[in-house]
Amino acid sequence: MAMASTLTDRLSRLVKTMRGQARITEGNVQDMLREVRMALLEADVALPVVRDFIARVKDKALGQEVVGSLNPGQALVGIVHKELAATMGPDPAGPHKGPVADLDLATQPPAVILMAGLQGAGKTTTTAKLARYLITKRKKKVLTVSADVYRPAAIEQLKTVTAQAGAEWFPSAPEQKPRDIALAALDHARRHYFDVLLVDTAGRLGIDETLMAEIRELHEVLKPVETLFIVDAMQGQDAVNTAKAFKDALPLTGVVLTKLDGDARGGAAMSVRQVTGVPIKFAGISEKIDGLEVFDAERHAGRVLGMGDILALVEEVQKGVDMDAAHKLAEKVKSGSGFDLNDFLGQITQMKNMGGLAGLMDKLPSQLAGRAAGADMGRAERDVKRMEGIICAMTPLERRKPELIKASRKRRIATGAGVQVQEVNRLLNQFEQMQGMMKKMKGGGLMKMMKRMGGGGFPGMPR
């Protein structure tokens, strides 16, 4: 079963059962880690990698205080998420800071990139996708060449996909020696001022000495700036054995995981990263020519957990909310001064500061985001803008005392905001709903509203 769904199911259950507990304890950590261990093993993550991972999470989790609005389940998901990202991400001591390790092309052009891996891992299509990435994202002039003289049609296949990618292809033939092909292509790339030369190599169905000797020779001749190991994310445990063999034969600089859009989300990523000791640089996420993305460990960890990044949501709320304004509003409502249209406008502005509705939805746990997915986010964003426009067309007095807004004022406001009168009526209804909600909450302001978003949503958001 897919790692993503099992881990998500297990963690969701756990987060539910841990509601109401205030601290992370030895007991609840053990429960959670049992679930995580089972999910990782089912996802084909290598046993030593799982052991190591569990030990690190336990270390970090014990005795940790739970952040204000989170419960222990959510806090633990946060810790698991952080560690997952660290396990799959670049080495913190290495040259790449942050969750992403991109290609290192800082060399006298042409920068040579050697593509290695077993047959069937998707090397040839990945070569073309990488060419596409280098052309569109890094603005490079790219040449590809195939040194695969064994597989019938491998050279033709590279020619076809290179054309789709918009790169140039250097011809080679099955009767040539891989070493000669590589040298001729390198010479051509130098003379025609190419920035990058991508060399597709032969794959075998299994690891054999001839293959390894040949690719070692190519490495010696080409002195590539990057040697990328291409591995099929669906291979699970086999991927680990292949990774070991290639790592022993070649100084790898990075991994490309193909078929990450398939089922085995993450098992191979964790194991291969650990075994090779080099960062995962790219992930194949679709069959399309532009279906290759720079591998982002943080995002992949979130995908594996399938719970959205609960902590990011909380951080976002704390960062985007003007705490002083929220406290003032709370005091105002508590003192009985009531919630007026100025406050309503303030809440809308706060929401925009947090990246709008769509931005918030991205960060909500998948259960809630799923509920919101049915809502048309574009329309909701437009509604919010329209609401702002209507309130801005009112006089300061009308904003303070919405009860004054009767028919003739509504017509004037509608004309000023460029909307129909019924839009003004709708806004006033939404405002009343919100006012009612504020009375019930006795001034918890945005924080409480955020927690309720999973239930009723923002007043006026499409249901």
Backbone hydrogen bonds, N-H to C=O, Kabsch-Sander energy under -0.5 kcal/mol:
donor,donor_aa,acceptor,acceptor_aa,energy
6,T,2,A,-2.1
7,L,3,M,-2.7
8,T,4,A,-2.4
9,D,5,S,-2.9
10,R,6,T,-2.9
11,L,7,L,-2.9
12,S,8,T,-3.1
13,R,9,D,-2.3
14,L,10,R,-2.1
15,V,11,L,-3.1
16,K,12,S,-2.1
17,T,13,R,-2.5
18,M,14,L,-2.0
19,R,16,K,-1.4
21,Q,18,M,-2.0
24,I,64,Q,-0.8
25,T,23,R,-0.7
29,V,25,T,-2.4
30,Q,26,E,-2.3
31,D,27,G,-2.1
32,M,28,N,-2.0
33,L,29,V,-3.0
34,R,30,Q,-2.1
35,E,31,D,-1.7
36,V,32,M,-2.6
37,R,33,L,-3.0
38,M,34,R,-2.4
39,A,35,E,-2.5
40,L,36,V,-2.6
41,L,37,R,-2.5
42,E,38,M,-2.7
43,A,39,A,-1.5
44,D,41,L,-1.9
45,V,40,L,-2.4
50,V,46,A,-2.1
51,R,47,L,-2.8
52,D,48,P,-2.3
53,F,49,V,-2.3
54,I,50,V,-2.9
55,A,51,R,-2.3
56,R,52,D,-1.9
57,V,53,F,-2.3
58,K,54,I,-2.5
59,D,55,A,-2.2
60,K,56,R,-2.1
61,A,57,V,-2.4
62,L,58,K,-2.2
63,G,24,I,-0.7
64,Q,61,A,-2.2
67,V,65,E,-0.5
70,L,67,V,-3.0
75,A,71,N,-2.6
76,L,72,P,-2.7
77,V,73,G,-2.1
78,G,74,Q,-2.2
79,I,75,A,-1.9
80,V,76,L,-2.9
81,H,77,V,-2.7
82,K,78,G,-2.4
83,E,79,I,-2.5
84,L,80,V,-2.7
85,A,81,H,-2.5
86,A,82,K,-2.3
87,T,83,E,-2.7
88,M,84,L,-2.2
89,G,85,A,-1.9
94,G,91,D,-2.1
97,K,95,P,-0.7
101,A,295,F,-0.5
102,D,100,V,-0.6
105,L,103,L,-0.9
107,T,105,L,-2.1
111,A,195,D,-3.5
112,V,110,P,-0.6
113,I,197,L,-2.9
114,L,112,V,-0.5
114,L,226,E,-2.6
115,M,199,V,-2.6
116,A,114,L,-0.6
116,A,228,L,-3.0
119,Q,204,R,-2.9
121,A,118,L,-1.5
126,T,122,G,-2.2
127,T,123,K,-2.3
128,A,124,T,-1.7
129,K,125,T,-2.5
130,L,126,T,-2.7
131,A,127,T,-2.0
132,R,128,A,-2.4
133,Y,129,K,-2.4
134,L,130,L,-2.7
135,I,131,A,-2.2
136,T,132,R,-2.8
137,K,133,Y,-2.8
138,R,133,Y,-1.0
140,K,134,L,-2.2
142,V,140,K,-0.6
143,L,196,V,-2.4
144,T,168,E,-2.7
145,V,198,L,-2.1
146,S,170,F,-0.6
147,A,145,V,-0.6
147,A,200,D,-3.4
149,V,147,A,-1.1
154,A,151,R,-2.1
157,Q,153,A,-2.7
158,L,154,A,-2.0
159,K,155,I,-2.0
160,T,156,E,-2.5
161,V,157,Q,-2.5
162,T,158,L,-2.3
163,A,159,K,-1.8
164,Q,160,T,-1.7
165,A,161,V,-1.7
166,G,162,T,-1.0
166,G,163,A,-0.7
167,A,162,T,-2.0
168,E,142,V,-2.4
170,F,144,T,-3.0
176,Q,173,A,-2.1
181,I,177,K,-2.3
182,A,178,P,-2.5
183,L,179,R,-2.1
184,A,180,D,-2.4
185,A,181,I,-2.6
186,L,182,A,-2.3
187,D,183,L,-2.2
188,H,184,A,-2.4
189,A,185,A,-2.7
190,R,186,L,-2.2
191,R,187,D,-2.5
192,H,188,H,-1.9
193,Y,190,R,-1.2
194,F,189,A,-2.6
195,D,141,K,-1.8
196,V,141,K,-2.0
197,L,111,A,-2.4
198,L,143,L,-2.9
198,L,196,V,-0.5
199,V,113,I,-2.8
199,V,197,L,-0.6
200,D,145,V,-2.7
200,D,198,L,-0.6
201,T,115,M,-1.0
212,M,208,D,-2.0
213,A,209,E,-2.8
214,E,210,T,-2.5
215,I,211,L,-2.4
216,R,212,M,-2.0
217,E,213,A,-2.0
218,L,214,E,-2.3
219,H,215,I,-2.1
220,E,216,R,-2.0
221,V,217,E,-2.4
222,L,218,L,-2.7
223,K,219,H,-2.2
225,V,112,V,-1.8
226,E,112,V,-1.6
228,L,114,L,-2.6
228,L,226,E,-0.5
229,F,254,G,-2.6
230,I,116,A,-3.6
230,I,228,L,-0.7
231,V,229,F,-0.5
231,V,256,V,-2.6
233,A,231,V,-0.5
233,A,258,T,-2.8
235,Q,232,D,-2.1
236,G,233,A,-0.7
238,D,235,Q,-1.7
239,A,236,G,-0.8
240,V,236,G,-0.9
240,V,237,Q,-0.5
241,N,237,Q,-1.4
242,T,238,D,-2.4
243,A,239,A,-2.6
244,K,240,V,-2.3
245,A,241,N,-2.1
246,F,242,T,-2.5
247,K,243,A,-2.4
248,D,244,K,-2.2
249,A,245,A,-1.5
250,L,246,F,-2.7
252,L,250,L,-1.9
253,T,227,T,-2.7
254,G,227,T,-1.3
255,V,279,P,-1.9
256,V,229,F,-2.7
257,L,282,F,-2.4
258,T,231,V,-2.9
258,T,256,V,-0.6
260,L,284,G,-2.3
261,D,284,G,-0.5
262,G,259,K,-1.5
265,R,263,D,-2.4
266,G,264,A,-1.1
268,A,233,A,-0.5
270,M,266,G,-2.6
271,S,267,G,-2.0
272,V,268,A,-3.1
273,R,269,A,-1.7
274,Q,270,M,-1.8
275,V,271,S,-2.9
276,T,272,V,-2.6
277,G,273,R,-1.6
280,I,88,M,-0.7
281,K,255,V,-2.7
281,K,279,P,-0.7
282,F,255,V,-1.4
283,A,293,E,-2.4
284,G,257,L,-3.6
285,I,283,A,-0.7
285,I,291,G,-2.4
286,S,291,G,-1.2
291,G,288,K,-2.2
292,L,290,D,-0.7
293,E,283,A,-2.6
295,F,281,K,-2.1
297,A,99,P,-2.1
297,A,295,F,-0.7
300,H,296,D,-2.7
301,A,297,A,-2.5
302,G,298,E,-2.0
303,R,299,R,-2.1
304,V,300,H,-2.7
305,L,301,A,-2.5
306,G,302,G,-1.9
307,M,302,G,-0.6
308,G,302,G,-0.5
310,I,308,G,-1.3
313,L,309,D,-2.1
314,V,310,I,-2.1
315,E,311,L,-3.1
316,E,312,A,-2.9
317,V,313,L,-2.5
318,Q,314,V,-2.7
319,K,315,E,-2.8
320,G,316,E,-3.2
321,V,317,V,-1.9
323,M,321,V,-1.3
326,A,322,D,-2.4
327,H,323,M,-2.7
328,K,324,D,-2.9
329,L,325,A,-2.5
330,A,326,A,-2.3
331,E,327,H,-2.9
332,K,328,K,-2.7
333,V,329,L,-2.7
334,K,330,A,-2.6
335,S,331,E,-2.7
336,G,333,V,-1.3
337,S,332,K,-1.9
338,G,332,K,-0.6
340,D,338,G,-0.6
341,L,399,R,-2.0
342,N,399,R,-0.5
344,F,340,D,-2.0
345,L,341,L,-2.4
346,G,342,N,-2.2
347,Q,343,D,-2.4
348,I,344,F,-2.0
349,T,345,L,-2.6
350,Q,346,G,-2.4
351,M,347,Q,-2.1
352,K,348,I,-2.0
353,N,349,T,-2.2
354,M,350,Q,-1.2
355,G,352,K,-1.8
356,G,351,M,-1.7
359,G,355,G,-1.4
360,L,356,G,-1.9
361,M,357,L,-2.8
362,D,358,A,-1.9
363,K,359,G,-0.8
363,K,360,L,-0.9
364,L,360,L,-0.8
364,L,361,M,-0.8
368,L,365,P,-0.7
369,A,365,P,-2.8
370,G,366,S,-2.7
371,R,367,Q,-1.3
372,A,368,L,-2.0
373,A,369,A,-1.6
374,G,370,G,-0.6
375,A,372,A,-1.4
377,M,375,A,-1.1
380,A,376,D,-2.2
381,E,377,M,-2.8
382,R,378,G,-2.1
383,D,379,R,-2.7
384,V,380,A,-2.3
385,K,381,E,-2.1
386,R,382,R,-2.5
387,M,383,D,-2.7
388,E,384,V,-2.2
389,G,385,K,-2.4
390,I,386,R,-2.4
391,I,387,M,-2.4
392,C,388,E,-2.5
393,A,389,G,-0.9
393,A,390,I,-0.7
394,M,391,I,-1.6
399,R,395,T,-2.1
400,R,396,P,-1.9
401,K,397,L,-2.8
404,L,401,K,-2.3
405,I,402,P,-1.9
406,K,404,L,-1.2
410,K,406,K,-2.8
411,R,407,A,-2.2
412,R,408,S,-2.0
413,I,409,R,-2.9
414,A,410,K,-2.7
415,T,411,R,-2.3
416,G,412,R,-2.5
417,A,413,I,-2.3
418,G,414,A,-1.0
418,G,415,T,-0.6
419,V,414,A,-2.6
423,E,420,Q,-0.9
424,V,420,Q,-1.0
425,N,421,V,-2.2
426,R,422,Q,-2.4
427,L,423,E,-2.4
428,L,424,V,-2.4
429,N,425,N,-2.3
430,Q,426,R,-2.5
431,F,427,L,-2.7
432,E,428,L,-2.2
433,Q,429,N,-2.4
434,M,430,Q,-2.5
435,Q,431,F,-2.8
436,G,432,E,-2.7
437,M,433,Q,-2.3
438,M,434,M,-2.6
439,K,435,Q,-2.3
440,K,436,G,-2.1
441,M,437,M,-2.2
442,K,438,M,-1.1
442,K,439,K,-0.7
443,G,438,M,-1.4
447,M,444,G,-0.7
448,K,444,G,-0.8
449,M,445,G,-1.6
450,M,446,L,-3.2
451,K,447,M,-1.7
452,R,448,K,-1.5
453,M,449,M,-0.7
453,M,450,M,-1.2
454,G,451,K,-0.5
455,G,452,R,-1.7
456,G,452,R,-1.3
457,G,452,R,-1.0
461,M,458,F,-3.2
